Amino acid sequence: MTTGVEAIEIVVPLDDASLPGHLALPGQASGVVVFAHGSGSGRHSPRNQIVAETLNEAGLGTLLIDLLTSEEDELDRITGEYRFDIGLLAGRVLAAVEWLQAGPTASLRTGLFGASTGAAAALMAAAVRPDSVSAIVSRGGRPDLAGVALRQVRAPTLLIVGSQDDRPVRDLNTQAYELLQTKKEIVIFAGAGHLFEEPGALEEVAKLAADWFLAYLPGGTN
C-alpha cells in the first residue's frame, strides 16, 4: 500500500443486498475513482489493484467494489446471466457513487474506471447522472454495450484498447467513440492484448488513466 494512504473496508447498502468494497484515500485527495469491472472480477482483481495503486500515488482516491453479490457472481460464472445486464451493473455503480458523495468523499469529484462490460456500466451510469460523474476511463472495455446512452454521456471519456485485442472489440470501441458527444480520446495501445498482460502495458495504462483523471477531477464537488 502506498505510504500516506488511508485504506478501509466498506459496504455499500442496497435495497436487497450489500456490496463490499475497499476504499483508499491519500491525504488531500484530488478526486476519487470508482472501479467498474467485468464478469469474474471484483475488488480483489490484481489488475484493478495495480491501476488503483498508481492512482493513489498520483493523489487520487479509489473505491474497488464488488458489483455482484457472492451468490450472483457464483451463478453468473455458470449461466452468464449477469455479466451483460448493463442496467443492473450501472445501478450498482451509481449506488457506489451515491454512497461516496453522501459520506466520506462528498467534497471530491468522482471518476469511473471501467473494464470489459464494466466500461458500459460506467458510461450508462454517467449518462443517468451526468452531474455525479466527472471523468471516465475504459480499459479493454465494451463501451458499445451502453447503447444509446453513449450520446448522453457528458463526462470526458478516455477509451483504451489493445492493438492486439480481437478485431471486433477494437471496432466496437471505435464505433462507441464516434457516438460519444463529449470531450473524448481513444488510445490504441500498440502491442497489447485484451488484458494488457504484456510487460509494462498495464502500468502504462494506469499512468494514462491517472493523467486523465487528474485533468478533470480536481477542483471541487461534482
NORBEL-V658677 format. One record per backbone hydrogen bond with DSSP energy under -1.0 kcal/mol. CO is the residue of the C=O (numbers start at 1). NH is the residue of the N-H. If there is no record, write none. Layout:
# NORBEL-V658677
[[CO,NH] [CO,NH]]
This chain:
# NORBEL-V658677
[[2,5] [4,27] [6,25] [8,23] [10,21] [12,19] [17,14] [19,12] [20,66] [21,10] [22,64] [23,8] [24,62] [25,6] [31,61] [32,111] [33,63] [34,113] [36,115] [38,41] [42,45] [45,49] [46,50] [47,51] [48,52] [49,53] [50,54] [51,55] [52,56] [53,57] [54,58] [55,60] [56,59] [59,30] [61,33] [62,24] [63,35] [64,22] [69,73] [70,74] [71,75] [72,76] [73,77] [75,79] [76,80] [82,85] [84,86] [85,89] [86,90] [87,91] [88,92] [89,93] [90,94] [91,95] [92,96] [93,97] [94,98] [95,99] [96,100] [97,101] [98,102] [100,103] [100,105] [103,106] [105,108] [109,32] [110,134] [111,34] [112,137] [113,36] [114,139] [115,118] [116,119] [116,142] [117,121] [118,122] [119,123] [120,124] [121,125] [122,126] [123,127] [124,128] [125,129] [129,132] [135,112] [136,158] [137,114] [138,160] [142,145] [143,146] [144,147] [146,149] [147,150] [148,151] [149,152] [156,136] [157,185] [158,138] [159,187] [160,140] [161,189] [162,165] [166,170] [167,171] [168,172] [169,173] [170,174] [171,175] [172,176] [173,177] [174,178] [175,179] [176,180] [183,157] [185,159] [187,161] [189,163] [189,192] [192,164] [198,201] [200,204] [201,205] [202,206] [203,207] [204,208] [205,209] [206,210] [207,211] [208,212] [209,213] [210,214] [211,215] [212,216] [213,217]]
